[in-house]
Amino acid sequence: MRIPRIYIPTQLQLNAQIELNQRAFQHAIKVLRLKQNAKIIIFDGKGHECSAVLEQVNKKNAFTRVEEILQTDVESNLAVHLGLGISKGERMDYAIQKSVELGVKEITPLFTEHCVVNLDEKRIQKRLQHWQGVIISACEQSGRSYLPILNQPSSLKHWSEMTHSLCLVLDPLASNHLKSVTLENKSIRLVVGPEGGLSSAEISELNLKDNFHPVKFGPRILRTETAAVSVITAIQVLWGDLL
């Protein structure tokens, strides 16, 4: 049976007794129904990971004891920063979840012309909290001990002006394909539009920037969540750690 992995944002030291925070308690005790003396793996989101045992399990709290410091590294050799057009509910969740599983290092939700989700400041913070939970769950499942960075939502224009890395934008009318791109370093920015895609004006504006490369990804038009997962997979196959 696979040992459950639990994210606990605290300093991890050998033999330390650590109380599970509310989220970890809910996941480990209420959902997974782990009992006293159960083996778990805990990680702090900063690259540190330990094997531990549930030492005390009570109705409202639980404590774990660190038994061994683990040396693991499943991080991608690519620094992929995903600029993801904000989409509705499950589509956004799916794109974020699978992108994390595929090794993305940073995610910025983007407001674009065809974005159909209206978020005021209160809703933005609520969605960010939800998306952070999606990221944590994906790291727990996939074996990652580093949490990808989740940035505050940004306009596409502002986000595109803040980089000197290789930037890829999906454009069904582009003449170049992903294989034609030359990767000079291990840093990539990828723009994926929302449900309605990027507008022609947005694509044209990105194409005027020296470091942005429009690429066509196959003959079919993909949904936003499919596009994000498919392109990141292809990037990892071409230049990263898949296959």
GUKEVEX-897796 format. One record per residue (C-alpha): x, y, z; residue in one letter. Coordinates in nm, 4 decimals. Each point is the difference from the previous one (the first is absolute). Layout:
// GUKEVEX-897796
@X:X&Y:Y&Z:Z&rest:a;
...
END
This chain:
// GUKEVEX-897796
@X:0.0000&Y:0.0000&Z:0.0000&rest:m;
@X:0.1293&Y:0.3433&Z:-0.0942&rest:r;
@X:0.0977&Y:0.2136&Z:0.2988&rest:i;
@X:-0.2092&Y:0.3199&Z:0.0080&rest:p;
@X:0.1845&Y:0.3287&Z:-0.0547&rest:r;
@X:-0.1131&Y:0.2970&Z:0.2087&rest:i;
@X:0.0965&Y:0.3648&Z:-0.0431&rest:y;
@X:0.0814&Y:0.1762&Z:0.3283&rest:i;
@X:0.1444&Y:0.3522&Z:-0.0342&rest:p;
@X:0.2359&Y:-0.0120&Z:0.2961&rest:t;
@X:0.3663&Y:-0.0658&Z:0.0713&rest:q;
@X:0.0789&Y:-0.3708&Z:-0.0139&rest:l;
@X:0.2608&Y:-0.1397&Z:0.2379&rest:q;
@X:0.0964&Y:-0.3543&Z:0.0913&rest:l;
@X:-0.1951&Y:-0.1321&Z:0.3030&rest:n;
@X:-0.2127&Y:0.3161&Z:0.0145&rest:a;
@X:-0.3642&Y:-0.0349&Z:0.0994&rest:q;
@X:-0.2192&Y:0.2008&Z:-0.2371&rest:i;
@X:-0.3675&Y:0.0772&Z:0.0315&rest:e;
@X:-0.1999&Y:-0.0394&Z:-0.3203&rest:l;
@X:-0.1542&Y:0.3276&Z:-0.1089&rest:n;
@X:-0.3709&Y:0.0175&Z:-0.0791&rest:q;
@X:0.0360&Y:-0.0959&Z:-0.3655&rest:r;
@X:0.2422&Y:-0.2869&Z:0.0705&rest:a;
@X:-0.2234&Y:-0.1276&Z:0.2817&rest:f;
@X:-0.3059&Y:0.0065&Z:-0.2261&rest:q;
@X:0.1826&Y:-0.1814&Z:-0.2788&rest:h;
@X:0.1863&Y:-0.2596&Z:0.2054&rest:a;
@X:-0.2494&Y:-0.0760&Z:0.2758&rest:i;
@X:-0.3435&Y:0.0872&Z:-0.1375&rest:k;
@X:0.0462&Y:-0.0949&Z:-0.3663&rest:v;
@X:0.2677&Y:-0.2700&Z:0.0019&rest:l;
@X:-0.1085&Y:-0.1185&Z:0.3480&rest:r;
@X:0.3558&Y:-0.0656&Z:0.1125&rest:l;
@X:0.0404&Y:-0.1365&Z:0.3510&rest:k;
@X:0.2663&Y:0.0279&Z:0.2683&rest:q;
@X:0.3341&Y:-0.1564&Z:-0.1027&rest:n;
@X:-0.0777&Y:0.0415&Z:-0.3691&rest:a;
@X:0.3001&Y:0.0795&Z:-0.2176&rest:k;
@X:-0.0091&Y:0.3230&Z:-0.2025&rest:i;
@X:0.2348&Y:0.2188&Z:-0.1995&rest:i;
@X:-0.0057&Y:0.3704&Z:0.0768&rest:i;
@X:0.1504&Y:0.2848&Z:-0.2021&rest:f;
@X:0.0256&Y:0.3743&Z:0.0530&rest:d;
@X:-0.0407&Y:0.1245&Z:-0.3578&rest:g;
@X:0.3592&Y:0.1278&Z:-0.0027&rest:k;
@X:0.1701&Y:-0.3233&Z:-0.1019&rest:g;
@X:0.0226&Y:-0.1715&Z:0.3390&rest:h;
@X:-0.1656&Y:-0.3375&Z:0.0476&rest:e;
@X:-0.0116&Y:-0.2444&Z:0.2910&rest:c;
@X:-0.1433&Y:-0.3349&Z:0.0927&rest:s;
@X:-0.2094&Y:0.0225&Z:0.3145&rest:a;
@X:-0.2470&Y:-0.1876&Z:0.2160&rest:v;
@X:-0.3289&Y:0.1187&Z:0.1437&rest:l;
@X:0.0807&Y:0.0042&Z:0.3694&rest:e;
@X:-0.3273&Y:0.1372&Z:0.1369&rest:q;
@X:-0.3427&Y:0.0141&Z:-0.1638&rest:v;
@X:-0.2803&Y:0.1773&Z:0.1847&rest:n;
@X:-0.3427&Y:0.1245&Z:-0.1023&rest:k;
@X:0.1164&Y:0.3521&Z:-0.0778&rest:k;
@X:0.3741&Y:-0.0272&Z:-0.0527&rest:n;
@X:0.2827&Y:-0.2373&Z:-0.0812&rest:a;
@X:0.3767&Y:-0.0068&Z:0.0432&rest:f;
@X:0.2661&Y:-0.1649&Z:-0.2111&rest:t;
@X:0.3593&Y:-0.0883&Z:0.0863&rest:r;
@X:0.2758&Y:0.0452&Z:-0.2614&rest:v;
@X:0.1948&Y:-0.3256&Z:-0.0357&rest:e;
@X:0.2289&Y:0.0561&Z:-0.2983&rest:e;
@X:0.1087&Y:0.2834&Z:-0.2281&rest:i;
@X:-0.0486&Y:-0.1104&Z:-0.3593&rest:l;
@X:0.2146&Y:0.0979&Z:-0.2966&rest:q;
@X:-0.2305&Y:0.0112&Z:-0.3001&rest:t;
@X:-0.0095&Y:0.2155&Z:-0.3105&rest:d;
@X:-0.2712&Y:-0.0355&Z:-0.2619&rest:v;
@X:0.0112&Y:0.3615&Z:-0.1218&rest:e;
@X:0.0176&Y:0.0736&Z:-0.3705&rest:s;
@X:0.3185&Y:0.1460&Z:-0.1442&rest:n;
@X:-0.2195&Y:0.2563&Z:-0.1790&rest:l;
@X:-0.1295&Y:0.3187&Z:0.1593&rest:a;
@X:-0.3423&Y:0.0191&Z:-0.1653&rest:v;
@X:-0.2126&Y:0.3025&Z:0.0890&rest:h;
@X:-0.3593&Y:-0.0460&Z:-0.1124&rest:l;
@X:-0.2081&Y:0.3069&Z:-0.0757&rest:g;
@X:-0.3505&Y:-0.1454&Z:0.0066&rest:l;
@X:-0.3073&Y:0.1856&Z:-0.1182&rest:g;
@X:-0.2549&Y:-0.0127&Z:0.2812&rest:i;
@X:-0.2736&Y:-0.2513&Z:-0.0791&rest:s;
@X:-0.3033&Y:-0.1279&Z:0.1811&rest:k;
@X:0.0102&Y:-0.2419&Z:0.2927&rest:g;
@X:0.1135&Y:-0.3503&Z:-0.0837&rest:e;
@X:0.1823&Y:0.0970&Z:-0.3200&rest:r;
@X:0.2335&Y:0.2315&Z:0.1891&rest:m;
@X:0.0441&Y:-0.2530&Z:0.2795&rest:d;
@X:0.0842&Y:-0.2768&Z:-0.2462&rest:y;
@X:0.2547&Y:0.2109&Z:-0.1879&rest:a;
@X:0.1726&Y:0.1043&Z:0.3232&rest:i;
@X:-0.0035&Y:-0.3507&Z:0.1481&rest:q;
@X:0.1469&Y:-0.1729&Z:-0.3037&rest:k;
@X:0.2518&Y:0.2770&Z:-0.0650&rest:s;
@X:0.1362&Y:-0.0471&Z:0.3509&rest:v;
@X:0.0189&Y:-0.3763&Z:-0.0481&rest:e;
@X:0.1979&Y:0.0638&Z:-0.3199&rest:l;
@X:0.2567&Y:0.2147&Z:0.1807&rest:g;
@X:-0.1027&Y:0.3637&Z:-0.0526&rest:v;
@X:0.1945&Y:0.2312&Z:0.2322&rest:k;
@X:-0.2205&Y:0.3097&Z:-0.0088&rest:e;
@X:-0.3601&Y:0.0852&Z:-0.0909&rest:i;
@X:-0.1564&Y:0.3397&Z:-0.0659&rest:t;
@X:-0.3768&Y:0.0205&Z:-0.0629&rest:p;
@X:-0.0603&Y:0.2478&Z:-0.2818&rest:l;
@X:-0.2828&Y:0.2382&Z:-0.0750&rest:f;
@X:-0.0455&Y:0.0030&Z:-0.3768&rest:t;
@X:-0.2437&Y:0.1501&Z:-0.2475&rest:e;
@X:-0.2131&Y:-0.3149&Z:-0.0251&rest:h;
@X:0.0109&Y:-0.0810&Z:0.3706&rest:c;
@X:-0.3578&Y:-0.0749&Z:0.1069&rest:v;
@X:0.0690&Y:-0.0093&Z:0.3743&rest:v;
@X:-0.0634&Y:0.3239&Z:0.1867&rest:n;
@X:0.1890&Y:0.0196&Z:0.3295&rest:l;
@X:-0.0029&Y:0.2820&Z:0.2514&rest:d;
@X:0.2776&Y:0.0233&Z:0.2593&rest:e;
@X:-0.1829&Y:-0.2189&Z:0.2522&rest:k;
@X:-0.0690&Y:-0.2715&Z:-0.2564&rest:r;
@X:0.3561&Y:0.0194&Z:-0.1310&rest:i;
@X:0.1410&Y:-0.0777&Z:0.3439&rest:q;
@X:-0.2509&Y:-0.2820&Z:0.0454&rest:k;
@X:0.0939&Y:-0.1528&Z:-0.3354&rest:r;
@X:0.3704&Y:0.0338&Z:0.0754&rest:l;
@X:-0.0518&Y:-0.1885&Z:0.3254&rest:q;
@X:-0.1882&Y:-0.2707&Z:-0.1890&rest:h;
@X:0.2644&Y:-0.0246&Z:-0.2735&rest:w;
@X:0.2718&Y:-0.0228&Z:0.2651&rest:q;
@X:-0.1843&Y:-0.3002&Z:0.1410&rest:g;
@X:-0.0038&Y:-0.1570&Z:-0.3469&rest:v;
@X:0.3758&Y:0.0527&Z:-0.0248&rest:i;
@X:0.0632&Y:-0.1551&Z:0.3417&rest:i;
@X:-0.2110&Y:-0.3059&Z:-0.0818&rest:s;
@X:0.1813&Y:-0.0449&Z:-0.3316&rest:a;
@X:0.3382&Y:0.0144&Z:0.1743&rest:c;
@X:-0.1134&Y:-0.2525&Z:0.2604&rest:e;
@X:-0.1131&Y:-0.2364&Z:-0.2743&rest:q;
@X:0.2912&Y:0.0429&Z:-0.2406&rest:s;
@X:0.2882&Y:-0.0191&Z:0.2472&rest:g;
@X:0.1144&Y:0.3606&Z:-0.0328&rest:r;
@X:0.1451&Y:0.1580&Z:0.3134&rest:s;
@X:0.0173&Y:0.3519&Z:-0.1455&rest:y;
@X:-0.3237&Y:0.1939&Z:-0.0353&rest:l;
@X:-0.0190&Y:0.1912&Z:-0.3285&rest:p;
@X:-0.0422&Y:0.3754&Z:0.0385&rest:i;
@X:-0.3559&Y:0.1256&Z:-0.0471&rest:l;
@X:0.0012&Y:0.3682&Z:-0.0899&rest:n;
@X:-0.2730&Y:0.2574&Z:0.0330&rest:q;
@X:-0.2168&Y:0.0201&Z:-0.3159&rest:p;
@X:0.1394&Y:0.2380&Z:-0.2594&rest:s;
@X:-0.1026&Y:0.1523&Z:-0.3287&rest:s;
@X:0.1558&Y:-0.1697&Z:-0.3007&rest:l;
@X:0.1597&Y:0.3291&Z:-0.1059&rest:k;
@X:0.1690&Y:0.0541&Z:0.3363&rest:h;
@X:0.1144&Y:-0.3621&Z:0.0273&rest:w;
@X:0.1481&Y:-0.0040&Z:-0.3503&rest:s;
@X:0.2136&Y:0.3073&Z:0.0749&rest:e;
@X:0.1699&Y:-0.1576&Z:0.2998&rest:m;
@X:0.2201&Y:-0.2615&Z:-0.1616&rest:t;
@X:0.3132&Y:-0.0591&Z:-0.2019&rest:h;
@X:-0.0458&Y:-0.3769&Z:-0.0191&rest:s;
@X:-0.1073&Y:-0.1984&Z:-0.3028&rest:l;
@X:-0.3758&Y:0.0486&Z:-0.0258&rest:c;
@X:-0.2395&Y:-0.2210&Z:-0.1924&rest:l;
@X:-0.3521&Y:0.0998&Z:-0.0967&rest:v;
@X:-0.2406&Y:-0.2444&Z:-0.1611&rest:l;
@X:-0.1304&Y:0.1320&Z:-0.3286&rest:d;
@X:-0.2004&Y:-0.2258&Z:-0.2360&rest:p;
@X:0.1038&Y:0.2249&Z:-0.2909&rest:l;
@X:0.3736&Y:-0.0144&Z:0.0755&rest:a;
@X:0.2328&Y:-0.1501&Z:-0.2587&rest:s;
@X:0.2553&Y:-0.1352&Z:0.2482&rest:n;
@X:-0.0424&Y:-0.3093&Z:0.2124&rest:h;
@X:0.1425&Y:-0.0739&Z:0.3430&rest:l;
@X:0.2796&Y:-0.2130&Z:-0.1468&rest:k;
@X:0.1305&Y:0.3015&Z:-0.1916&rest:s;
@X:0.0657&Y:0.1962&Z:0.3178&rest:v;
@X:0.3569&Y:0.0157&Z:0.1314&rest:t;
@X:0.0308&Y:-0.0083&Z:0.3770&rest:l;
@X:0.3157&Y:0.1840&Z:0.1057&rest:e;
@X:-0.0468&Y:-0.0421&Z:0.3743&rest:n;
@X:-0.2303&Y:-0.1877&Z:0.2339&rest:k;
@X:-0.2471&Y:0.2836&Z:0.0542&rest:s;
@X:-0.3308&Y:0.0073&Z:-0.1899&rest:i;
@X:-0.3142&Y:0.2102&Z:0.0236&rest:r;
@X:-0.3143&Y:-0.1465&Z:-0.1506&rest:l;
@X:-0.3221&Y:0.1913&Z:-0.0699&rest:v;
@X:-0.3245&Y:-0.1980&Z:-0.0157&rest:v;
@X:-0.3230&Y:0.1893&Z:-0.0581&rest:g;
@X:-0.3370&Y:-0.0503&Z:0.1735&rest:p;
@X:-0.3083&Y:-0.1774&Z:-0.1417&rest:e;
@X:-0.0368&Y:0.2487&Z:-0.2831&rest:g;
@X:0.3711&Y:0.0037&Z:-0.0774&rest:g;
@X:0.2135&Y:0.3085&Z:-0.0448&rest:l;
@X:-0.1352&Y:0.2708&Z:-0.2263&rest:s;
@X:0.1695&Y:0.0772&Z:-0.3308&rest:s;
@X:0.1035&Y:0.3367&Z:0.1448&rest:a;
@X:0.1645&Y:-0.1665&Z:0.3017&rest:e;
@X:0.1873&Y:-0.2483&Z:-0.2192&rest:i;
@X:0.1118&Y:0.2799&Z:-0.2335&rest:s;
@X:0.1273&Y:0.2038&Z:0.2934&rest:e;
@X:0.1925&Y:-0.2971&Z:0.1390&rest:l;
@X:0.1480&Y:-0.0716&Z:-0.3412&rest:n;
@X:0.1525&Y:0.3479&Z:-0.0056&rest:l;
@X:0.2117&Y:-0.0833&Z:0.3045&rest:k;
@X:0.3452&Y:-0.1356&Z:-0.0813&rest:d;
@X:-0.0033&Y:-0.2836&Z:0.2517&rest:n;
@X:-0.3513&Y:-0.1313&Z:-0.0801&rest:f;
@X:-0.0302&Y:-0.2830&Z:-0.2498&rest:h;
@X:-0.3398&Y:-0.0955&Z:-0.1450&rest:p;
@X:-0.0286&Y:-0.3759&Z:-0.0474&rest:v;
@X:-0.2642&Y:-0.2204&Z:-0.1524&rest:k;
@X:-0.0778&Y:-0.3094&Z:0.2023&rest:f;
@X:-0.1516&Y:-0.2579&Z:-0.2295&rest:g;
@X:-0.2890&Y:0.0277&Z:-0.2463&rest:p;
@X:-0.2805&Y:0.0084&Z:0.2584&rest:r;
@X:-0.1245&Y:0.2726&Z:0.2327&rest:i;
@X:0.0437&Y:-0.1139&Z:0.3599&rest:l;
@X:-0.1943&Y:0.1059&Z:0.3064&rest:r;
@X:0.1994&Y:0.2183&Z:0.2380&rest:t;
@X:0.0560&Y:-0.2767&Z:0.2558&rest:e;
@X:0.0985&Y:-0.2483&Z:-0.2735&rest:t;
@X:0.2366&Y:0.2505&Z:-0.1598&rest:a;
@X:0.1826&Y:0.0752&Z:0.3251&rest:a;
@X:0.0557&Y:-0.3676&Z:0.0823&rest:v;
@X:0.0892&Y:-0.1024&Z:-0.3561&rest:s;
@X:0.2516&Y:0.2776&Z:-0.0635&rest:v;
@X:0.1751&Y:-0.0397&Z:0.3356&rest:i;
@X:0.0252&Y:-0.3728&Z:-0.0663&rest:t;
@X:0.1547&Y:0.0685&Z:-0.3413&rest:a;
@X:0.2418&Y:0.2516&Z:0.1517&rest:i;
@X:0.1100&Y:-0.2545&Z:0.2597&rest:q;
@X:0.0487&Y:-0.2645&Z:-0.2695&rest:v;
@X:0.2041&Y:0.2333&Z:-0.2233&rest:l;
@X:0.2162&Y:0.1680&Z:0.2627&rest:w;
@X:-0.0915&Y:-0.1311&Z:0.3442&rest:g;
@X:-0.0146&Y:-0.3257&Z:0.1907&rest:d;
@X:-0.2790&Y:-0.1987&Z:-0.1675&rest:l;
@X:0.0946&Y:-0.3076&Z:-0.2038&rest:l;
END
